[in-house]
């Protein structure tokens, strides 16, 4: 259980940190007054939600194959 859960959480954290660095870089490069910055920010939030949903789906699939979930 912990191997699948740990993998999902670590993957989500890595993706979230990458998106945060991209957003922070856009903020430093473009400034918060730029429309491109807000477009990148909205895209990063959308990508993070999509990644979380897909990881949740993968976790449920993997959990269904384990003995502890099917009891």
C-alpha positions, 0 to 999 in steps of 0.5 A: 500500500505504501509503495503505491501511495508514496509513489503517487504522492512523490510524483504529484509533489515533483510535478507541483514543484516543477509547475511552481518553478515555472510560474515563479520564473514567469513572474520574475521574467514577465512581472505580475502585470503581464497577461502572459504571466496570468495565462501561465499561472492558470495553465499551471493550476489546470495542469496541476489539477489534471495531474492530480486527477490522473494520479488518483485514477492510477492509484485507484487502479493499482489499489484494485490489484492489491490484496489490501484493497479487495478485502 
